[in-house]
Structures are given as structure tokens and as C-alpha cells.
Amino acid sequence: MALVPILSSCSDGEQVEKIKLGELFPVTQIARLDGGSLALESLRGKVIIFHLWASWCEPCRTELPGIENLIKRLNPEHFVFIALSVDDDLNLLDEFKRKYAVTFADYVDADRTIAEGILGVTAYPDTFVIDQNGYLIRRMLGRHDWDSSAMIILLEDLYEQAIEEAK
């Protein structure tokens, strides 16, 4: 399996493990910036890359172009990338998205109920990879080089492993 280094993160303390690998991902519904919501169950059959970030977090901002490129490279029949912002000012978040042409960050957890309360996130960015059946298969703390060949190989390997384990 490809090694993907952690580059940096914005941290408020020690990482907490409220969910372990192999457990059912506990988040079922997330809020959209437009006021709607998304049921994660509606994405079953695809690997979900569930990314928590904030516009005030420097490592989060520096990886945005790589995420944009990754999304273009991933097979949309196999993967979905969800970026959940923990920004509490939705107007500033919307402004940030427009200023930096961020196209993928449509979800928000302004009170951090999901990020910190349910998932135990204490540093950003933090990413959870969820298999086609809703189980956590990888947690990736910190900034990553998302559009690198190593990351693409890692994600494709995780997809293939999840397919094999489901058989």
C-alpha cells in the first residue's frame, strides 16, 4: 500500500478516537450550505472521502487546489468527496469559496457537533474514508498532497480492498 505523508495540521489538542477502523460511520446526515441536507446512506455503493476543514486553517487552505484536482481524477462511480467545513460564519465561508473558486465544499458543521462531538476531531484537516457499506476504513489526519500519484493509488487500493471484503 502506498505511503502518504502527513504534511501539517491546525490542532486544538490530542486526537481523539471516537470511532475505530471497521466500525459503522456514525454520521448519517450533514447540512448543506444552501439549507438542505444530505443523507450519507444515499451514497452507499461508493467510497466516501469525508473531509473536515476550515477556511481559517492554513494547512486546509493550502491543500484546496490538490483536492480540486483529485476530484477531477477520481472515478465518480466509485468515489464521492465530501468537504464539511467547521466555519461558524457562513457568510465568510461563502465569500471564501467564491474568492478561491472552491467548488466542492458545500457542507457545514458550524457548531462542530459532528466534527468534535460525534467524531472527536481536534485537528484540521481530518479525513475519514468510508467504504461502500458505510464502514470506516481509513483516517487521515493533517494536510495531504491529494492529487499525487501516491494518493490516487492509495484511494484506488482502498476501493479495491473494500470490494474484496464485501464479497
C-alpha angles and dihedrals in degrees: 000000000000119000115230114190124223107238103187145313144199105247134195095178145310119343112257122211107214091152126038131209111276094029124118109265105252099212112093105164133030131189122244122220089239091061097260127105141227126222107216089210087070087067096057112136092045132080108247120214100202107195124187117201146146134217090229092057112095096204088050092053095047093055096051096095090050091051091050089053093044092054090054091051099046121091104249090210089062105030142039123188116210119187112196113193121209093199111134097203106070093186091057090045091052090048090049092051092052095044094052097033093239106174103175106053104091100137132080140194099181096168091043092232091141100035100045104013101046104020101030095231113173100163133047137256098036124164132197121196112209123193128231091272097049101264125134110247102166141012119202117190122196137011117326138188091249100183096046120120089243091057093047090050091047093051093045089049090051090051092050092046091051090051091050094048091050091059 
